[in-house]
Amino acid sequence: MHAHALILSILLISIGIVGVLARRNLFIVYMSIELMLNGINLGFVTASSIWGKESGNVIALLIMAIAAAEAALFLAMIVLLFRHKTALGTDDFRTLASKSRS
């Protein structure tokens, strides 16, 4: 059973990495990052269960708290970008950065 959870964890992290590297839509990139965080959490909880220690569960809870704060900031940035550009491409962030510097 532990092997299945670890394989699922690795699979979730791999799918998240492919989503971050291959996609141009910011919302899909955000969802891929969340998928990777969930895979990491599953790995920590599984390792905690294998070794009989609670430290993995504590780290997973801390990651969930950080992910909640990250979700609020990232979604706020996505909403602001969509209002400004009416698009969610990663290239739109580059144009905003170049306009703010000049």
C-alpha positions in Angstrom: 0.0 0.0 0.0 2.8 2.4 0.8 4.4 1.7 -2.6 1.2 2.7 -4.3 1.0 6.0 -2.5 4.7 6.8 -3.3 4.1 5.9 -6.9 1.1 8.2 -7.0 3.1 10.9 -5.3 5.8 10.7 -7.9 3.2 10.7 -10.7 1.5 13.8 -9.3 4.8 15.6 -9.1 5.8 14.6 -12.6 2.5 15.7 -14.1 2.9 19.0 -12.3 6.4 19.6 -13.6 5.2 18.8 -17.2 2.3 21.2 -16.7 4.5 24.0 -15.5 7.1 23.6 -18.3 4.7 22.9 -21.2 1.8 25.2 -20.7 1.5 28.9 -21.4 -1.8 29.6 -19.6 -1.2 31.0 -16.1 -4.1 29.3 -14.6 -2.9 25.9 -15.8 0.6 26.7 -14.5 -1.0 27.6 -11.1 -3.0 24.3 -11.0 0.2 22.4 -11.9 2.0 24.0 -9.0 -0.8 23.0 -6.7 -0.7 19.5 -8.1 3.0 19.3 -7.3 2.4 20.5 -3.8 -0.2 17.9 -3.2 2.2 15.2 -4.5 4.8 16.4 -2.1 2.3 16.3 0.7 1.3 12.8 -0.1 5.0 11.8 -0.1 5.6 13.3 3.3 2.5 11.7 4.8 3.4 8.3 3.3 6.9 8.5 4.6 5.6 9.5 8.0 3.4 6.4 7.9 6.2 4.2 6.8 8.6 5.3 9.6 6.0 5.7 12.3 6.9 9.4 13.0 4.6 12.4 13.0 7.1 14.8 11.6 5.9 14.2 8.0 2.4 15.0 8.9 3.5 18.3 10.5 5.5 19.3 7.4 2.5 18.4 5.2 0.3 20.7 7.3 2.9 23.5 7.1 3.0 23.1 3.3 -0.8 23.3 3.1 -0.7 26.6 5.1 1.9 28.0 2.8 0.0 26.8 -0.3 -3.2 28.6 0.9 -1.3 31.9 1.2 0.4 31.2 -2.2 -3.0 30.5 -3.7 -4.5 33.8 -2.5 -1.5 35.8 -4.0 -1.4 33.9 -7.2 -5.1 34.1 -7.9 -5.0 37.8 -7.1 -2.2 38.3 -9.7 -4.2 36.3 -12.2 -7.3 38.4 -11.7 -5.3 41.6 -12.0 -3.5 40.4 -15.2 -6.8 39.3 -16.7 -8.4 42.7 -16.0 -5.4 44.5 -17.5 -4.8 42.4 -20.5 -7.9 40.1 -20.9 -5.5 37.2 -21.5 -3.8 34.7 -19.2 -0.7 33.9 -21.2 2.7 33.8 -19.6 4.1 36.2 -22.2 1.7 38.9 -20.8 3.7 39.0 -17.6 6.8 39.8 -19.6 5.1 42.8 -21.3 3.9 44.1 -18.0 7.4 43.9 -16.5 9.0 45.8 -19.4 6.3 48.5 -19.3 6.8 49.1 -15.6 10.6 49.6 -16.0 10.4 52.2 -18.7 
